[in-house]
Amino acid sequence: MDLPVPPSPSQAVSLHTLVQGQGFPILCLHGHPGSGQSLSVFTKQLSARFKTLAPDLRGYGNSHTQTDFLMTDHLSDLEALLDRHQIDRCLVLGWSLGGILALELALRSPERVSGLILVATAARPKGNHPAITWQDNVYTGIASIVNWFHPGWQWNIDTFGRRSLYRYLIQQHTPAAYHYLAKDALPAYLQTSNRATQALFTALQRGYNRLADLSAIQCPCLVLAGAEDRHITAASSLETAQALPDAEYHCYPNAAHLFPWEIPDLVQADIDRWLAQYPTAVTPRAGYDAASTA
């Protein structure tokens, strides 16, 4: 089942977007909850060689909306964003929900997508998250508040973090990972609207499954997963990679849904190696408008 189609398309929202660097464009899409800033672990490195665009999706971050919407509206917003920046072709990197949107964009506008980097995501997402208890919520709240004021404090990590819901999001409870949680995750969580949450769960409740359509995606793809991911399992990411005609798959041991914050150097090294292996994913085609990469 694909994304539900609205009876009449809503007007595209002008997305608040963090634009960095110059060169071939890479569109970076965050998950739920999330924001463009939560992709800094990728954009900081990639923007040294490429032009990265990290939008706040509709209903997230500073891309506000006053009306309900469906997931397909995200695609219209992203196409309008590319048009506004005069980008007719780009690499798309998507994390979690962002990876689903990356797949959808490649299916909807294949001529605009030169390659996909899919992080902790799947075309038929499956999870095995245990039931959440009130103790989980209490420990998560305390860990988050303390971490906000004292990012990466080892005492907080050992006392509250490891007992909180963070234990399902990360496996390697390092100070570096908790710095990302304080700087990027908590602000994004607080800025995620109820309308964004409703749009996501409406699509998931309809039984989202695009596996049968992935054969139409002919661009090179890199699929990355955390072995201990409870939100979108590594098995469902592997299933997606196997359904894509040209995909490379990596599964990181002792890592979960937020593995880019656990092992950022290793993830970036694998992305760099893949980009070197598939230069066409970041090479303008003949006749490409150079103004779009400026």
C-alpha positions as CSV (number, residue, x, y, z in Angstrom):
1,M,0.0,0.0,0.0
2,D,1.4,3.4,-0.9
3,L,0.9,6.7,0.8
4,P,-2.8,7.8,1.0
5,V,-3.7,10.4,-1.6
6,P,-5.6,13.4,-0.5
7,P,-8.9,14.2,-2.3
8,S,-7.4,17.5,-3.4
9,P,-3.7,18.4,-3.1
10,S,-2.9,21.1,-0.5
11,Q,-0.8,24.1,-1.3
12,A,2.9,23.4,-0.8
13,V,4.5,24.8,2.3
14,S,7.7,26.8,2.0
15,L,10.0,24.7,4.2
16,H,12.5,26.2,6.6
17,T,15.8,24.8,5.3
18,L,19.4,24.7,6.4
19,V,21.5,25.1,3.3
20,Q,25.3,24.6,3.6
21,G,28.2,24.2,1.2
22,Q,28.5,24.2,-2.6
23,G,28.6,21.6,-5.2
24,F,26.3,18.8,-6.2
25,P,23.1,19.0,-4.1
26,I,22.2,16.4,-1.4
27,L,18.7,16.6,0.1
28,C,18.8,15.4,3.7
29,L,15.5,14.4,5.2
30,H,14.9,13.9,9.0
31,G,12.8,11.4,10.9
32,H,10.0,11.7,13.4
33,P,10.4,13.6,15.6
34,G,13.1,15.6,13.9
35,S,14.3,18.7,12.1
36,G,16.8,19.7,9.6
37,Q,19.2,20.5,12.4
38,S,19.0,16.9,13.7
39,L,20.9,15.9,10.5
40,S,24.0,17.9,11.4
41,V,25.8,14.6,12.0
42,F,25.6,14.2,8.2
43,T,25.5,17.7,6.8
44,K,28.6,18.9,8.8
45,Q,30.8,16.5,6.8
46,L,29.0,16.4,3.5
47,S,28.7,20.2,3.2
48,A,32.5,20.4,2.9
49,R,32.2,18.9,-0.6
50,F,28.6,19.2,-1.6
51,K,25.6,21.5,-1.2
52,T,23.4,20.1,1.5
53,L,19.8,21.1,2.0
54,A,18.2,19.9,5.3
55,P,14.6,21.1,5.5
56,D,12.3,21.0,8.5
57,L,9.4,18.9,7.0
58,R,5.9,20.3,7.2
59,G,4.7,20.3,10.8
60,Y,8.3,19.9,12.1
61,G,10.8,22.4,13.4
62,N,10.1,25.9,12.0
63,S,8.0,24.7,9.1
64,H,4.7,25.5,10.7
65,T,1.2,24.6,9.4
66,Q,-2.2,25.5,10.6
67,T,-4.1,22.7,8.8
68,D,-4.0,18.9,8.9
69,F,-2.2,17.1,6.1
70,L,-1.2,13.7,4.7
71,M,2.2,12.2,4.0
72,T,1.9,12.9,0.3
73,D,2.0,16.6,1.1
74,H,5.6,16.2,2.2
75,L,6.5,15.2,-1.3
76,S,4.8,18.2,-2.8
77,D,6.7,20.4,-0.3
78,L,10.0,18.8,-1.3
79,E,9.5,19.2,-5.0
80,A,8.6,22.8,-4.5
81,L,11.8,23.2,-2.4
82,L,13.9,21.7,-5.2
83,D,12.2,24.0,-7.7
84,R,12.9,27.0,-5.5
85,H,16.6,26.2,-5.5
86,Q,16.6,25.4,-9.2
87,I,17.7,21.8,-8.5
88,D,16.6,19.3,-11.1
89,R,18.6,16.4,-9.8
90,C,20.0,15.5,-6.4
91,L,21.1,12.7,-4.1
92,V,18.6,12.1,-1.3
93,L,19.7,11.0,2.2
94,G,16.8,10.0,4.5
95,W,16.8,8.8,8.1
96,S,13.8,6.8,9.4
97,L,10.7,8.6,8.1
98,G,13.0,10.7,5.9
99,G,14.1,7.4,4.3
100,I,10.5,6.5,3.5
101,L,10.1,10.0,1.9
102,A,13.3,9.5,0.0
103,L,11.9,6.2,-1.5
104,E,8.6,7.9,-2.3
105,L,10.4,10.8,-4.0
106,A,12.4,8.4,-6.1
107,L,9.3,6.6,-7.1
108,R,7.4,9.8,-7.8
109,S,10.1,11.8,-9.6
110,P,12.9,9.3,-10.6
111,E,14.5,11.8,-13.0
112,R,15.2,14.1,-10.0
113,V,16.9,11.5,-7.8
114,S,20.5,10.4,-8.6
115,G,20.9,8.1,-5.7
116,L,19.6,7.2,-2.2
117,I,21.2,6.9,1.2
118,L,18.7,5.2,3.4
119,V,19.4,5.2,7.2
120,A,17.4,3.1,9.7
121,T,14.4,2.9,7.4
122,A,12.4,0.4,5.3
123,A,9.8,0.2,2.6
124,R,7.8,-2.1,4.9
125,P,8.8,-0.8,8.3
126,K,8.5,-3.2,11.1
127,G,9.3,-2.7,14.8
128,N,9.7,-4.9,17.9
129,H,9.7,-2.2,20.6
130,P,8.6,-3.5,24.0
131,A,5.6,-1.9,25.8
132,I,6.4,1.4,27.4
133,T,5.9,1.6,31.2
134,W,5.4,4.7,33.4
135,Q,8.9,4.1,34.8
136,D,10.3,4.3,31.2
137,N,8.6,7.7,30.8
138,V,9.8,9.0,34.2
139,Y,13.4,8.0,33.6
140,T,13.3,9.4,30.1
141,G,12.0,12.7,31.3
142,I,14.6,13.0,34.0
143,A,17.5,11.9,31.8
144,S,16.4,14.4,29.1
145,I,16.1,17.3,31.4
146,V,19.4,16.7,33.2
147,N,21.1,16.0,29.8
148,W,19.8,19.3,28.5
149,F,21.5,21.3,31.2
150,H,24.6,19.0,31.4
151,P,25.0,17.2,28.1
152,G,27.0,14.0,28.2
153,W,27.3,13.8,32.0
154,Q,28.3,10.3,32.7
155,W,26.5,10.1,36.0
156,N,23.2,11.0,34.3
157,I,23.9,8.5,31.6
158,D,24.5,5.6,34.0
159,T,21.8,6.6,36.6
160,F,18.9,7.6,34.3
161,G,19.8,7.3,30.6
162,R,20.5,3.6,30.6
163,R,17.1,3.0,32.4
164,S,15.1,5.3,30.1
165,L,13.7,4.8,26.6
166,Y,17.0,5.8,25.3
167,R,18.1,2.2,25.8
168,Y,16.0,1.3,22.8
169,L,17.3,4.2,20.7
170,I,21.0,3.7,21.3
171,Q,23.2,0.9,22.5
172,Q,26.4,2.7,23.0
173,H,25.6,5.2,25.8
174,T,28.6,7.5,25.0
175,P,28.8,11.2,26.0
176,A,29.0,12.1,22.3
177,A,25.6,10.4,21.6
178,Y,24.1,12.2,24.6
179,H,25.4,15.5,23.2
180,Y,23.5,14.9,20.0
181,L,20.4,14.0,22.1
182,A,20.6,17.3,23.9
183,K,21.5,19.5,21.0
184,D,19.4,18.0,18.2
185,A,16.9,15.4,19.5
186,L,15.2,17.2,22.4
187,P,14.6,20.5,20.5
188,A,13.2,18.6,17.5
189,Y,10.9,16.6,19.8
190,L,9.5,19.8,21.4
191,Q,8.9,21.4,18.0
192,T,7.1,18.4,16.4
193,S,3.4,19.2,15.9
194,N,0.5,17.0,16.6
195,R,-0.5,17.3,13.0
196,A,2.8,15.8,11.9
197,T,2.3,12.9,14.3
198,Q,-1.2,12.3,13.0
199,A,-0.1,12.3,9.4
200,L,2.6,9.7,10.1
201,F,0.4,7.4,12.1
202,T,-2.4,7.6,9.6
203,A,-0.1,6.3,6.9
204,L,1.3,3.5,9.2
205,Q,-2.2,2.4,10.2
206,R,-3.1,1.9,6.6
207,G,-0.3,-0.7,6.4
208,Y,2.5,1.1,4.6
209,N,4.3,-1.3,2.2
210,R,6.2,-0.3,-1.0
211,L,8.3,-3.4,-1.4
212,A,6.6,-4.4,-4.7
213,D,7.3,-1.0,-6.2
214,L,11.0,-0.8,-5.4
215,S,12.1,-2.5,-8.7
216,A,11.3,0.8,-10.4
217,I,14.1,2.6,-8.5
218,Q,17.1,2.2,-10.8
219,C,19.5,4.6,-9.1
220,P,22.3,3.3,-6.8
221,C,21.3,3.0,-3.1
222,L,23.1,2.6,0.2
223,V,21.0,1.0,3.0
224,L,22.4,1.4,6.6
225,A,20.9,-0.3,9.6
226,G,21.6,-0.8,13.3
227,A,21.5,-4.5,14.4
228,E,19.6,-3.6,17.6
229,D,17.1,-1.2,16.1
230,R,13.7,-1.7,17.8
231,H,11.8,1.1,15.9
232,I,12.6,-0.1,12.3
233,T,14.3,-3.5,12.5
234,A,17.5,-4.4,10.7
235,A,15.5,-7.2,9.1
236,S,13.1,-4.8,7.5
237,S,15.9,-2.6,6.2
238,L,17.6,-5.7,4.7
239,E,14.3,-6.7,3.1
240,T,14.2,-3.2,1.5
241,A,17.8,-3.5,0.3
242,Q,17.1,-6.9,-1.3
243,A,14.1,-5.5,-3.2
244,L,16.1,-2.6,-4.7
245,P,17.9,-3.3,-8.0
246,D,21.1,-1.6,-7.1
247,A,21.6,-1.5,-3.3
248,E,24.5,-2.0,-0.9
249,Y,23.6,-2.9,2.7
250,H,25.4,-2.5,5.9
251,C,24.3,-3.5,9.4
252,Y,26.2,-2.2,12.4
253,P,26.5,-4.4,15.5
254,N,25.8,-3.0,18.9
255,A,23.9,-0.1,17.5
256,A,20.2,0.9,17.4
257,H,17.9,3.4,15.6
258,L,20.1,6.4,16.4
259,F,23.3,4.7,15.3
260,P,24.6,7.7,13.3
261,W,25.0,9.4,16.7
262,E,26.6,6.4,18.3
263,I,29.2,5.7,15.6
264,P,29.3,8.8,13.4
265,D,32.9,8.4,12.2
266,L,32.2,4.8,11.0
267,V,28.9,5.8,9.3
268,Q,30.5,8.8,7.5
269,A,33.4,6.6,6.3
270,D,31.0,4.1,4.8
271,I,29.1,6.9,3.1
272,D,32.3,8.4,1.7
273,R,33.5,5.1,0.4
274,W,30.1,4.5,-1.3
275,L,30.1,7.9,-2.9
276,A,33.6,7.2,-4.3
277,Q,32.3,3.9,-5.6
278,Y,29.3,5.5,-7.3
279,P,30.4,8.9,-8.5
280,T,27.4,9.2,-10.9
281,A,25.3,9.6,-7.7
282,V,26.9,13.0,-7.2
283,T,27.8,14.0,-10.8
284,P,25.7,16.4,-12.8
285,R,24.4,14.9,-16.0
286,A,25.2,16.5,-19.3
287,G,23.4,19.8,-19.8
288,Y,22.8,20.2,-16.0
289,D,22.3,23.8,-15.0
290,A,25.5,24.8,-13.0
291,A,23.5,27.5,-11.2
292,S,21.7,24.8,-9.2
293,T,24.9,23.7,-7.5
294,A,26.1,27.2,-6.6
